[in-house]
Amino acid sequence: MKSFISLLFLTLFFVGCNENINQPQDISMFEKRTPITKRDSVKSRVPLQKALECLNLTREQRLIIDSIIREERLCSIDCKKEFNYAIQTLREEYKSKLEKYRSVEKTDEIKKEIQILTFEFRQSQRDLEKEYRKKMETCVKNTLISIEVYLRKDQLTLWNLWKATGKIPCDRVKP
């Protein structure tokens, strides 16, 4: 009896192994992922401070440019505060408009009104975001233009190279 059971067990074992060999195996979890390519140099710009180190600024230039950068930070902080306040106000208005639909039975007409309100809210939010981005770009552009006024010709050449490529314009400073 023991030999019969062991023979049956071995037969089942080998039959089971043969079935697995004939079936295609899923090896997708073992495949290598595509490697991450280097980022675009424009997206990974060298910060303004690193570019300024390359320009060999005089003490007077450095003081003036530092004050310009402080003004830019204040401008961006003001823009951010204004944007946050506008978004908060918009959300409160949206919530107050939806409040009248809270305890009402949702018919098709009411659902459409809610969809319209939501669409208008999202559109207004997108408009505010676009306006915020434009204001931030204006702050940065004004800063860059203000800095250019105080640079010499040789410094301006390196500055324009940094603006165009986003890379450090000199060899002595490493990113």
For each residue, the residues with C-beta under 8 A, 3 or more apart:
1: 4 5
2: 5 6
3: 6 7
4: 1 7 8
5: 1 2 8 9
6: 2 3 9 10
7: 3 4 10 11
8: 4 5 11 12
9: 5 6 12 13
10: 6 7 13 14
11: 7 8 14 15
12: 8 9 15 16
13: 9 10 16 17
14: 10 11 17 18
15: 11 12 18 19
16: 12 13 19 20
17: 13 14 20 21
18: 14 15 21 22
19: 15 16 22 23
20: 16 17 23
21: 17 18
22: 18 19
23: 19 20
24:
25:
26: 29
27: 30 31
28: 31
29: 26
30: 27
31: 27 28
32:
33:
34:
35:
36:
37:
38:
39: 43 44
40: 43 44
41: 44 45 165 166 167
42: 45 165 166
43: 39 40
44: 39 40 41 166
45: 41 42 166
46: 50 51 162 166 167 168 175
47: 50 51
48: 51 52 69
49: 52 53
50: 46 47 53 54 168 173 175
51: 46 47 48 54 55 158 159 162 168 169
52: 48 49 55 57 62 65
53: 49 50 173
54: 50 51 158 162 168 169 170 172 173
55: 51 52 151 155 158 159
56: 155
57: 52 61 62 65 155
58: 61 62
59: 62 63
60: 63 64
61: 57 58 64 65 150 151
62: 52 57 58 59 65 66
63: 59 60 66 67
64: 60 61 67 68 150
65: 52 57 61 62 68 69 147 150
66: 62 63 69 70
67: 63 64 70 71
68: 64 65 71 72 143 146 147
69: 48 65 66 72 73 143
70: 66 67 73 74
71: 67 68 74 75 143 146
72: 68 69 75 76 139 140 142 143
73: 69 70 76 77
74: 70 71 77 78
75: 71 72 78 79 139 142 143
76: 72 73 79 80 136 139
77: 73 74 80 81
78: 74 75 81 82
79: 75 76 82 83 132 135 136 139
80: 76 77 83 84 132
81: 77 78 84 85
82: 78 79 85 86 132 135
83: 79 80 86 87 128 129 131 132 135
84: 80 81 87 88
85: 81 82 88 89
86: 82 83 89 90 128
87: 83 84 90 91 125 128
88: 84 85 91 92
89: 85 86 92 93
90: 86 87 93 94 121 124 125 128
91: 87 88 94 95 121
92: 88 89 95 96
93: 89 90 96 97
94: 90 91 97 98 117 118 121
95: 91 92 98 99
96: 92 93 99
97: 93 94 100 117
98: 94 95 101 102 114 117
99: 95 96 102
100: 97 104
101: 98 104 106 110 113 114
102: 98 99
103:
104: 100 101 110
105: 110
106: 101 110 111 114
107: 110 111
108: 111 112
109: 112 113
110: 101 104 105 106 107 113 114
111: 106 107 108 114 115
112: 108 109 115 116
113: 101 109 110 116 117
114: 98 101 106 110 111 117 118
115: 111 112 118 119
116: 112 113 119 120
117: 94 97 98 113 114 120 121
118: 94 114 115 121 122
119: 115 116 122 123
120: 116 117 123 124
121: 90 91 94 117 118 124 125
122: 118 119 125 126
123: 119 120 126 127
124: 90 120 121 127 128
125: 87 90 121 122 128 129
126: 122 123 129 130
127: 123 124 130 131
128: 83 86 87 90 124 125 131 132
129: 83 125 126 132 133
130: 126 127 133 134
131: 83 127 128 134 135
132: 79 80 82 83 128 129 135 136
133: 129 130 136 137
134: 130 131 137 138
135: 79 82 83 131 132 138 139
136: 76 79 132 133 139 140
137: 133 134 140 141
138: 134 135 141 142
139: 72 75 76 79 135 136 142 143
140: 72 136 137 143 144
141: 137 138 144 145
142: 72 75 138 139 145 146
143: 68 69 71 72 75 139 140 146 147
144: 140 141 147 148 163
145: 141 142 148 149
146: 68 71 142 143 149 150
147: 65 68 143 144 150 151 159
148: 144 145 151 156 159
149: 145 146
150: 61 64 65 146 147
151: 55 61 147 148 155 156 159
152: 155 156
153: 156 157
154: 157 158
155: 55 56 57 151 152 158 159
156: 148 151 152 153 159 160
157: 153 154 160 161
158: 51 54 55 154 155 161 162 169 170
159: 51 55 147 148 151 155 156 162 163 169
160: 156 157 163 164
161: 157 158 164 165 167 169
162: 46 51 54 158 159 165 166 167 168 169
163: 144 159 160 166
164: 160 161
165: 41 42 161 162
166: 41 42 44 45 46 162 163
167: 41 46 161 162
168: 46 50 51 54 162 173 174 175
169: 51 54 158 159 161 162
170: 54 158 173
171:
172: 54
173: 50 53 54 168 170
174: 168
175: 46 50 168
